[in-house]
């Protein structure tokens, strides 16, 4: 079913006096007139490109029949062409401020393409939008490139100076107002203002705010990573450390994109008026699960970032395992009982203190114990013991879990590496817990090694120096 009257009215509409000042106007003024200013964000081109690409992926996967209005950024053209070849497009309204043919092929007979020449103002040339109209989903993405001089100082210091104001909405009335405004910016002004069918929405405003919050978090992470990289370079970091950091940031970005994409997919699907209660519940569970996954990623990243800001004084503190271990075991005991896992610990009453910050020691124990419980099935055992050796104090974290393949032992301390849970599924955690453990132990001159047998269990041995 086509949601827009695509017929072209051959009567030229008289331009309003307001358009006489068109050179000073922009599409952003339409957006700024909406009561949704809290939904306008400042983002990087990479974030915007990822959002558009994810939307196109969703439309192709779900084969949603749509009408498209677009004034694309150059980086969008490839995704639009991909959609026109693989998706279900009824009609494309291609908007541009310059003369000539659209930047995509017009040979396809699968859909109708209408080329619209917009008035060539300075603001319009740096504005882009993508509007998707369908019975299942309607969505508007609008972006305006910002001059460097108007950007906040902390953004202007970033390696990439280009920033954009981003506005997204799934509200039909706002999309209709925006597209009506677009028509007023065409040179001939011949099109009839679009009339969009009302789509039954399910908490669309709340879900959209959630999506925008995730985009904001992504931008903050990118900003922190960029600042951290700059500081390390100024401090004289070696080329090898810079390469490692770049690889880590790139890998983190790849890890962050799937939960964002899945969350957005769930949000879009929840907009459908044809959803059954069971389907809606399933998509809400998907949304919650992917939020948990992203929260794990952000928590793990913050733990690693905090390691770079730890003072040298913490490296020379001492900690008493006897005072810290029982409290942690007591916290995890109800969780272990719920999973039908036996949990216990043992250490001598005269166990000496170790050379490690109490905060670091607590984090090491928490991460290792959490790892033991995660990969131990119901009916298994997890045991922690500490004892003095000739070289220091050793803690052993022993479980009767699923074990680790010999080929994977060398990878378990790598960033974002995730093993398999007892059901054989990839663990949904961040894959940063053991990375943090290793980093903390290196800072207090400790060490860790692991031995494991598949289907029998694993033993993580941590060695601390005496205080």
DAPENOR-V528341 format. One record per residue. N is the residue number from 1. RES is the residue in one letter. OMEGA is omega as a letter, one per 30 degrees, with the letter a starting at -180 (* if undefined). NEAR is the number of other ideal C-beta (glycine too) atoms within 8 Angstrom. D_FIRST is the distance of its C-alpha to the first C-alpha in Angstrom with 2 decimals. Layout:
[[N | RES | OMEGA | NEAR | D_FIRST] [N | RES | OMEGA | NEAR | D_FIRST]]
//
This chain:
[[1 | X | a | 5 | 0.00] [2 | X | a | 7 | 3.79] [3 | X | a | 10 | 6.33] [4 | X | l | 10 | 9.28] [5 | X | a | 6 | 11.02] [6 | X | a | 9 | 12.18] [7 | X | a | 5 | 14.91] [8 | X | l | 8 | 18.36] [9 | X | a | 7 | 20.79] [10 | X | l | 4 | 24.14] [11 | X | a | 5 | 26.26] [12 | X | a | 6 | 27.92] [13 | X | a | 6 | 27.95] [14 | X | l | 4 | 31.43] [15 | X | l | 7 | 31.95] [16 | X | l | 6 | 33.29] [17 | X | a | 5 | 36.87] [18 | X | a | 6 | 35.66] [19 | X | l | 9 | 34.26] [20 | X | l | 6 | 37.82] [21 | X | a | 7 | 38.47] [22 | X | a | 9 | 35.43] [23 | X | a | 6 | 37.66] [24 | X | a | 5 | 38.29] [25 | X | l | 11 | 34.72] [26 | X | l | 9 | 32.06] [27 | X | l | 15 | 28.59] [28 | X | l | 11 | 30.50] [29 | X | l | 8 | 31.72] [30 | X | a | 10 | 28.23] [31 | X | a | 11 | 27.97] [32 | X | l | 8 | 31.57] [33 | X | l | 5 | 30.75] [34 | X | l | 11 | 28.51] [35 | X | a | 3 | 30.36] [36 | X | a | 10 | 29.64] [37 | X | l | 7 | 32.53] [38 | X | l | 5 | 33.44] [39 | X | l | 11 | 30.30] [40 | X | a | 10 | 31.70] [41 | X | l | 11 | 33.54] [42 | X | a | 11 | 35.81] [43 | X | l | 11 | 34.88] [44 | X | l | 11 | 35.92] [45 | X | l | 10 | 33.92] [46 | X | l | 8 | 34.07] [47 | X | l | 13 | 32.35] [48 | X | l | 14 | 29.57] [49 | X | l | 11 | 29.13] [50 | X | l | 10 | 29.05] [51 | X | l | 13 | 26.36] [52 | X | a | 12 | 24.05] [53 | X | l | 9 | 24.94] [54 | X | l | 13 | 24.28] [55 | X | l | 13 | 20.78] [56 | X | l | 13 | 20.03] [57 | X | a | 9 | 21.68] [58 | X | a | 13 | 19.48] [59 | X | l | 13 | 16.18] [60 | X | a | 11 | 17.77] [61 | X | a | 6 | 19.24] [62 | X | a | 8 | 16.21] [63 | X | l | 8 | 13.94] [64 | X | a | 12 | 11.29] [65 | X | a | 8 | 8.31] [66 | X | l | 12 | 9.11] [67 | X | a | 15 | 10.22] [68 | X | l | 14 | 14.00] [69 | X | a | 12 | 16.80] [70 | X | l | 13 | 20.18] [71 | X | a | 9 | 23.86] [72 | X | l | 10 | 25.30] [73 | X | a | 9 | 28.72] [74 | X | a | 5 | 30.39] [75 | X | l | 7 | 30.18] [76 | X | a | 13 | 26.35] [77 | X | a | 10 | 26.01] [78 | X | l | 7 | 26.70] [79 | X | l | 10 | 24.05] [80 | X | l | 14 | 21.40] [81 | X | l | 10 | 22.57] [82 | X | l | 10 | 22.47] [83 | X | a | 13 | 18.83] [84 | X | l | 14 | 17.92] [85 | X | a | 7 | 19.93] [86 | X | a | 6 | 19.00] [87 | X | l | 12 | 15.56] [88 | X | a | 7 | 11.94] [89 | X | l | 12 | 11.64] [90 | X | a | 9 | 9.34] [91 | X | l | 13 | 11.90] [92 | X | l | 14 | 15.16] [93 | X | a | 10 | 17.20] [94 | X | a | 11 | 20.64] [95 | X | l | 11 | 23.30] [96 | X | a | 12 | 27.02] [97 | X | a | 9 | 30.33] [98 | X | l | 5 | 32.13] [99 | X | l | 3 | 32.20] [100 | X | a | 4 | 31.05] [101 | X | l | 5 | 28.19] [102 | X | a | 8 | 25.80] [103 | X | l | 6 | 27.34] [104 | X | a | 9 | 24.82] [105 | X | l | 6 | 24.58] [106 | X | a | 7 | 22.62] [107 | X | a | 4 | 23.28] [108 | X | l | 8 | 20.20] [109 | X | a | 3 | 18.09] [110 | X | a | 5 | 15.19] [111 | X | l | 9 | 13.66] [112 | X | l | 7 | 14.72] [113 | X | l | 9 | 17.35] [114 | X | l | 10 | 18.59] [115 | X | a | 8 | 22.05] [116 | X | l | 11 | 23.26] [117 | X | l | 9 | 27.01] [118 | X | l | 13 | 27.93] [119 | X | a | 9 | 31.37] [120 | X | l | 7 | 33.81] [121 | X | a | 12 | 35.38] [122 | X | a | 6 | 37.20] [123 | X | a | 11 | 34.92] [124 | X | a | 13 | 31.63] [125 | X | l | 8 | 33.03] [126 | X | l | 7 | 33.40] [127 | X | a | 14 | 30.03] [128 | X | l | 11 | 26.94] [129 | X | l | 15 | 23.46] [130 | X | l | 13 | 20.25] [131 | X | l | 14 | 17.11] [132 | X | a | 14 | 14.16] [133 | X | l | 13 | 10.95] [134 | X | l | 11 | 8.33] [135 | X | a | 7 | 7.67] [136 | X | a | 9 | 10.86] [137 | X | l | 11 | 12.92] [138 | X | a | 14 | 13.76] [139 | X | l | 12 | 17.18] [140 | X | l | 15 | 19.60] [141 | X | l | 14 | 22.73] [142 | X | l | 14 | 25.32] [143 | X | l | 14 | 28.82] [144 | X | l | 13 | 31.89] [145 | X | a | 10 | 34.83] [146 | X | l | 11 | 38.05] [147 | X | a | 6 | 41.39] [148 | X | a | 7 | 44.04] [149 | X | a | 4 | 46.28] [150 | X | a | 5 | 43.89] [151 | X | l | 12 | 43.42] [152 | X | a | 6 | 45.37] [153 | X | a | 6 | 48.59] [154 | X | l | 7 | 47.63] [155 | X | a | 10 | 44.52] [156 | X | l | 9 | 46.51] [157 | X | a | 7 | 48.88] [158 | X | l | 9 | 46.26] [159 | X | l | 5 | 46.43] [160 | X | a | 7 | 43.03] [161 | X | a | 8 | 43.28] [162 | X | l | 8 | 39.69] [163 | X | a | 11 | 37.74] [164 | X | l | 13 | 34.44] [165 | X | a | 11 | 33.17] [166 | X | l | 15 | 29.92] [167 | X | l | 14 | 27.40] [168 | X | l | 13 | 24.36] [169 | X | l | 12 | 22.10] [170 | X | a | 12 | 19.04] [171 | X | a | 10 | 19.40] [172 | X | a | 11 | 16.50] [173 | X | l | 6 | 19.16] [174 | X | l | 11 | 21.15] [175 | X | l | 15 | 18.43] [176 | X | l | 12 | 17.58] [177 | X | a | 10 | 21.36] [178 | X | a | 15 | 21.86] [179 | X | l | 12 | 19.38] [180 | X | l | 10 | 20.89] [181 | X | l | 10 | 24.19] [182 | X | l | 15 | 23.26] [183 | X | l | 11 | 22.59] [184 | X | a | 9 | 26.05] [185 | X | l | 11 | 27.54] [186 | X | a | 14 | 26.45] [187 | X | a | 6 | 29.43] [188 | X | l | 6 | 28.09] [189 | X | a | 10 | 25.81] [190 | X | a | 10 | 23.69] [191 | X | l | 9 | 20.15] [192 | X | l | 7 | 18.74] [193 | X | a | 8 | 18.46] [194 | X | l | 11 | 14.96] [195 | X | a | 6 | 13.62] [196 | X | l | 11 | 11.69] [197 | X | l | 7 | 10.32] [198 | X | l | 5 | 13.15] [199 | X | l | 11 | 13.03] [200 | X | a | 5 | 15.90] [201 | X | l | 9 | 18.32] [202 | X | l | 9 | 21.40] [203 | X | a | 7 | 24.38] [204 | X | a | 11 | 22.45] [205 | X | a | 7 | 25.41] [206 | X | a | 7 | 27.94] [207 | X | l | 12 | 26.10] [208 | X | l | 13 | 25.53] [209 | X | l | 10 | 29.24] [210 | X | l | 12 | 30.10] [211 | X | a | 12 | 28.24] [212 | X | l | 11 | 29.97] [213 | X | l | 8 | 33.24] [214 | X | l | 11 | 32.91] [215 | X | l | 14 | 32.38] [216 | X | l | 9 | 35.47] [217 | X | l | 10 | 37.47] [218 | X | l | 11 | 36.58] [219 | X | l | 13 | 37.85] [220 | X | l | 8 | 41.00] [221 | X | l | 12 | 41.72] [222 | X | l | 12 | 41.39] [223 | X | l | 11 | 43.72] [224 | X | a | 9 | 46.29] [225 | X | a | 10 | 46.26] [226 | X | l | 10 | 46.75] [227 | X | l | 9 | 49.59] [228 | X | l | 11 | 51.19] [229 | X | a | 12 | 51.11] [230 | X | a | 10 | 52.71] [231 | X | a | 8 | 55.42] [232 | X | l | 12 | 56.36] [233 | X | l | 8 | 56.58] [234 | X | l | 6 | 58.83] [235 | X | l | 6 | 60.98] [236 | X | l | 4 | 61.70] [237 | X | a | 8 | 59.57] [238 | X | l | 6 | 60.09] [239 | X | a | 5 | 57.65] [240 | X | a | 6 | 57.06] [241 | X | l | 9 | 56.01] [242 | X | l | 12 | 53.60] [243 | X | l | 8 | 51.98] [244 | X | a | 8 | 51.75] [245 | X | l | 12 | 50.19] [246 | X | l | 9 | 47.59] [247 | X | l | 8 | 46.72] [248 | X | a | 9 | 46.50] [249 | X | l | 10 | 44.17] [250 | X | a | 8 | 41.94] [251 | X | l | 10 | 41.92] [252 | X | l | 14 | 41.24] [253 | X | l | 9 | 38.23] [254 | X | l | 7 | 36.86] [255 | X | a | 11 | 37.58] [256 | X | a | 12 | 35.89] [257 | X | a | 10 | 32.56] [258 | X | l | 8 | 31.38] [259 | X | l | 12 | 31.72] [260 | X | a | 15 | 29.94] [261 | X | a | 11 | 27.05] [262 | X | l | 10 | 26.94] [263 | X | a | 16 | 27.17] [264 | X | l | 13 | 24.30] [265 | X | l | 11 | 22.22] [266 | X | l | 13 | 23.20] [267 | X | a | 13 | 22.45] [268 | X | a | 10 | 18.91] [269 | X | l | 11 | 18.30] [270 | X | l | 15 | 19.97] [271 | X | a | 13 | 17.34] [272 | X | l | 8 | 14.88] [273 | X | a | 6 | 14.91] [274 | X | a | 4 | 14.84] [275 | X | l | 11 | 18.17] [276 | X | a | 5 | 21.17] [277 | X | a | 6 | 24.51] [278 | X | l | 6 | 25.93] [279 | X | a | 9 | 23.17] [280 | X | l | 11 | 23.50] [281 | X | l | 8 | 27.25] [282 | X | a | 8 | 27.02] [283 | X | l | 12 | 25.12] [284 | X | l | 10 | 27.66] [285 | X | l | 8 | 30.42] [286 | X | l | 12 | 29.04] [287 | X | a | 14 | 29.04] [288 | X | a | 8 | 32.59] [289 | X | a | 9 | 33.82] [290 | X | l | 14 | 32.69] [291 | X | l | 11 | 34.18] [292 | X | a | 9 | 37.42] [293 | X | a | 11 | 37.31] [294 | X | l | 14 | 36.96] [295 | X | l | 8 | 39.63] [296 | X | l | 11 | 41.94] [297 | X | a | 14 | 41.40] [298 | X | l | 10 | 42.17] [299 | X | l | 9 | 45.18] [300 | X | l | 14 | 46.52] [301 | X | a | 12 | 46.16] [302 | X | l | 8 | 47.93] [303 | X | l | 11 | 50.74] [304 | X | l | 13 | 51.21] [305 | X | a | 10 | 51.08] [306 | X | l | 8 | 53.69] [307 | X | a | 11 | 55.99] [308 | X | a | 8 | 56.31] [309 | X | a | 5 | 57.60] [310 | X | a | 9 | 60.13] [311 | X | l | 4 | 63.67] [312 | X | l | 6 | 66.48] [313 | X | a | 6 | 68.34] [314 | X | a | 11 | 65.94] [315 | X | a | 9 | 66.92] [316 | X | l | 6 | 70.48] [317 | X | l | 10 | 69.91] [318 | X | a | 8 | 70.86] [319 | X | a | 13 | 69.04] [320 | X | a | 9 | 70.27] [321 | X | a | 14 | 68.24] [322 | X | a | 9 | 70.10] [323 | X | a | 7 | 68.64] [324 | X | a | 13 | 65.06] [325 | X | a | 13 | 64.23] [326 | X | a | 9 | 64.89] [327 | X | l | 8 | 62.51] [328 | X | l | 12 | 59.64] [329 | X | l | 13 | 60.34] [330 | X | l | 7 | 60.37] [331 | X | a | 6 | 56.91] [332 | X | a | 12 | 55.45] [333 | X | l | 9 | 57.38] [334 | X | l | 6 | 54.90] [335 | X | l | 8 | 52.05] [336 | X | l | 12 | 54.17] [337 | X | l | 9 | 55.13] [338 | X | l | 6 | 51.53] [339 | X | a | 9 | 50.84] [340 | X | l | 6 | 54.11] [341 | X | l | 13 | 55.73] [342 | X | a | 7 | 59.42] [343 | X | a | 13 | 60.07] [344 | X | l | 9 | 63.54] [345 | X | l | 11 | 65.74] [346 | X | l | 7 | 69.39] [347 | X | l | 11 | 71.68] [348 | X | a | 6 | 75.43] [349 | X | a | 5 | 76.69] [350 | X | a | 4 | 78.39] [351 | X | a | 11 | 75.37] [352 | X | l | 8 | 75.86] [353 | X | a | 8 | 73.38] [354 | X | l | 15 | 71.28] [355 | X | a | 11 | 70.64] [356 | X | l | 14 | 67.09] [357 | X | l | 10 | 65.40] [358 | X | l | 10 | 64.75] [359 | X | l | 7 | 61.17] [360 | X | a | 13 | 60.70] [361 | X | l | 14 | 62.37] [362 | X | a | 10 | 60.11] [363 | X | l | 12 | 56.98] [364 | X | a | 13 | 58.35] [365 | X | l | 13 | 59.07] [366 | X | a | 9 | 55.70] [367 | X | a | 12 | 53.72] [368 | X | l | 13 | 55.87] [369 | X | l | 14 | 55.92] [370 | X | l | 10 | 52.16] [371 | X | l | 12 | 51.89] [372 | X | a | 15 | 54.31] [373 | X | a | 15 | 52.45] [374 | X | a | 9 | 49.03] [375 | X | l | 14 | 50.17] [376 | X | a | 16 | 52.43] [377 | X | l | 7 | 51.07] [378 | X | a | 6 | 52.02] [379 | X | a | 5 | 55.73] [380 | X | a | 12 | 56.68] [381 | X | l | 11 | 59.14] [382 | X | a | 18 | 59.16] [383 | X | l | 10 | 62.53] [384 | X | l | 15 | 63.74] [385 | X | l | 10 | 67.36] [386 | X | a | 13 | 69.34] [387 | X | a | 9 | 72.87] [388 | X | l | 8 | 75.26] [389 | X | l | 8 | 76.02] [390 | X | a | 2 | 78.55] [391 | X | a | 5 | 76.04] [392 | X | l | 10 | 74.21] [393 | X | a | 14 | 71.97] [394 | X | l | 12 | 69.45] [395 | X | l | 12 | 66.47] [396 | X | l | 11 | 64.87] [397 | X | a | 14 | 61.40] [398 | X | l | 13 | 61.38] [399 | X | l | 15 | 58.62] [400 | X | a | 9 | 58.20] [401 | X | a | 13 | 54.57] [402 | X | l | 10 | 52.62] [403 | X | a | 11 | 54.55] [404 | X | l | 11 | 53.67] [405 | X | l | 7 | 53.84] [406 | X | a | 5 | 56.68] [407 | X | a | 5 | 54.31] [408 | X | a | 9 | 52.37] [409 | X | a | 10 | 55.42] [410 | X | a | 5 | 55.65] [411 | X | a | 7 | 52.04] [412 | X | l | 11 | 51.98] [413 | X | l | 9 | 53.24] [414 | X | l | 8 | 50.73] [415 | X | l | 10 | 48.11] [416 | X | l | 10 | 44.75] [417 | X | a | 10 | 46.16] [418 | X | l | 8 | 44.83] [419 | X | l | 10 | 46.45] [420 | X | l | 8 | 45.20] [421 | X | a | 11 | 45.38] [422 | X | l | 8 | 47.12] [423 | X | l | 4 | 43.91] [424 | X | a | 5 | 43.71] [425 | X | l | 6 | 40.72] [426 | X | l | 7 | 40.88] [427 | X | a | 11 | 42.19] [428 | X | l | 8 | 39.67] [429 | X | a | 9 | 42.37] [430 | X | a | 12 | 42.85] [431 | X | a | 13 | 45.52] [432 | X | a | 14 | 47.88] [433 | X | a | 12 | 50.30] [434 | X | l | 12 | 52.88] [435 | X | l | 13 | 52.53] [436 | X | l | 14 | 53.63] [437 | X | a | 15 | 56.48] [438 | X | l | 10 | 57.81] [439 | X | l | 10 | 57.61] [440 | X | a | 14 | 59.50] [441 | X | l | 12 | 62.16] [442 | X | a | 8 | 62.77] [443 | X | l | 11 | 63.42] [444 | X | l | 13 | 66.06] [445 | X | l | 6 | 67.63] [446 | X | a | 12 | 66.43] [447 | X | l | 6 | 64.93] [448 | X | l | 12 | 62.66] [449 | X | a | 6 | 62.50] [450 | X | l | 11 | 60.66] [451 | X | a | 7 | 61.50] [452 | X | l | 11 | 59.19] [453 | X | a | 8 | 58.90] [454 | X | l | 8 | 55.67] [455 | X | l | 5 | 55.37] [456 | X | l | 7 | 58.61] [457 | X | a | 12 | 57.85] [458 | X | l | 14 | 58.54] [459 | X | l | 11 | 61.29] [460 | X | a | 12 | 60.80] [461 | X | a | 12 | 64.20] [462 | X | a | 15 | 64.52] [463 | X | l | 12 | 67.86] [464 | X | l | 14 | 68.97] [465 | X | l | 11 | 72.15] [466 | X | a | 9 | 74.63] [467 | X | * | 8 | 74.69]]
//
